[in-house]
Amino acid sequence: MKPLSSARTDLRTLPDGRLELTIEHDLLKGVTPPMLLWWFSHIEEDMEHKGRVLPRYLVWHPLDHVDYEVLDRRADRQVRAGVLFHIVEAFGRDPRYFVDTVDVVEKLDETGIVLAQRLFGRAPVFRLEHGFEPVAGGTLYRSQMLVGSAAPFGRVFFNRLIRPLWFPDHMGRAWLRHNVEEVGNFEHFLPDLYARAAG
């Protein structure tokens, strides 16, 4: 897997107390935005990999990923904005960084994907955006995670008291490495998988 040093990363606390994590990933060689859109629409299926049939989610990051499910599909069964992703993983294989979360997909198209989580279904406390930009030879993939609330009450209560316990800075550093690894893994399987699915 690609090392953390292959990407440009940053972790900082914003003036309103939210934690911001950003990644400019190494060029994804041979991977296109249509491939990425297809991937995020079909993660929960199985695939053949090195002579075995495995869940695609586990192939994406075989060490950190645990389970994945799409919830609340629409009548046509398509994965699009509005569905829920149930994600289970542990950053860096560390039980301190175990995550079992349900995020709403706010956007999914060839320019990127946005996932969000709202406190009591209303106030946003988590937002993850991955942007895809086609370039010669592949895709530039940029990620931004915001943890915390921009609302006045949330800035005082959630960002100062809850966020450091729920998602501390050291967990953020573990996520940076995790995301660099999983995104870098696309080069190893996605072009062939996409070609087989399209054929």
N, C-alpha and C positions, 0 to 999 in steps of 0.2 A: 504494500500500500504506500501511497505517496506520504512523505513526511510532512509535518506541520510547516517546516521551512520552505516547502514548495509553493506556499501561498503567502499572500500579504494579509495579515490578520491584525485586529485591534479589539481591545476590550476597554471600555471606559464607562464611567458613571456620568450621565447627563445632568445638567443643572436641576432638572425636576426630580432627580433621584432614580430614574429608570436606568437599567443596565443595557448598554448597547454593545453588541458584538458584530463585527463585520469581517467578511472574508472576500478577497479577490483571488479566486482559485487559479492554479496553473491552467494553461490552455488545455481544454478537453479535446484531444486530437481524435479526429474521425467521428466525433459525436455532434449531431445537429440539433437545433431546437425542436424540429418535429419528432425526433427520436425521444427527447426528454418529455415532451407532451404525451407521447404514446406511453412512455414508461410510467409516469405518474397516474395515468388512466388505467394501468394494467398491473400494478405491483403485486396484487394479492394472488396472482395465479402462480402455477408451478413452471419450472423450466428444466431442460436438460443441461447439466453443467459437469464437465469432466466425467462423463459416463454415468452420472446419477441424476435422478429427478428430484429437485429440491424446490422449496418455496423461493420465489424470486427475492422476497424481502431478506432472506438469510444469505443469499448469494451476494446481495448488494453490500452488506457488511457482515461477514460470517462470524465475527467475534463479538460484536456489540448488540446486534439485533436479536430480538426474542420473538416478537409476534406482531402481526399487523392485520387490520380488518377495515374494510370500508363499511360505514354505517349510514343509515338514512338515505339510501339511494332513491332516486326518483322512479317513476313508473317505468321509464324506458331503460332502467338499469345502468345508465351512463354515469361515469364519474365526471363531475363538473362542479362548478361553484355551487355551494350550498350543502354538499355532502359532508359527512364527518369521517375523519381518519382516526381510528383507534391505534395508537402507537405504543409499543412496549420495547424498551431498550435500556442498556446500561452503558453510559459513556466510559470508554477505557476499560470495559469489563469490570468496573468497580461498583460494588453494591451500594456505595454511598451516592452514586449517580444513577440510580435506577429510576426510570421514568415510565409511568403508565398513565397516558393522557389521551383525551379525546379533543381533537382540534377541528374547527370548521374550516373548510376550504373556501376562502373568499375570492380567489382568482385561480384560474388554471387555463393557460393558453400557450402559444408558442413563444411568448415573451417572458413567461415565468409562472411561478406558483406562489400564493400567499396563504399561510395558515394562521389562524388566530384562536385565542382562548379568552373567554369572557367570564368575569366573576359574577356568579348568580345569573349568568346568561345575558348580562347587560354591559358592565364596565370592562373594556379591554384591559387585560393584564399581561398578554403575551401576543407577539406578532412576529412571524418568521416569513421573510420574503426572499425568494431565490429568483434572480433575473438571468435570462438567457440572451446572449447576443451573438448572432452568427458572424464568424470571421473566416478568413482564409485558413483552411486546415482544420476547422472545428468550431468550438463554442467558447466564448468567455462567459463564465458562470460566477455571478456575484451573489453573496448572501448577506442579509442583515437580520439580526434577531434583536428585538426589543422586549425586555422583561420589566414589567412595572406598569403603573397607571399614569396617564397624563391628566386625569381628572383632579380638581383641587383637593377633594377629600382623599383620593387615592394617593396623591403625592405625599401627604402627611402620614396616613395610616399604612397603606400597603407598601409603598416604596421604602419607608424607613424601618418598619417593624416586621412585615411579612416577607418581602422579597429577599432580604439577606438570609433568611432561614429556608425559604422555599427554593431559591435558586441563587446560592452564594457565588461569589466571584470565582472560587476555585472550581466550582461545577461548570461555570462558563468557560474556563480555560480547557476543561476536559471536553466540552462540547466542540470547541474550535478544532481540536485534534480529530475528534470523531467525524465531524462534517468534512474536513479535508480528506480524510481516508475514504468515506463513502462516496463522495463526489468523484474523487480520483479513480475509484474502481469502475466507473462507467466505461472508461476506455477499454477495459478488459473483457466486457461481455455484451454491452448494449448494441454496438453496431451489428454484430452477428445475430443477436436475438431479434432485433428489429427487422433485419433482412429476411430472416426465416418467417417472421409473422406477416410481413408484407407479401412474401412470395406464396 
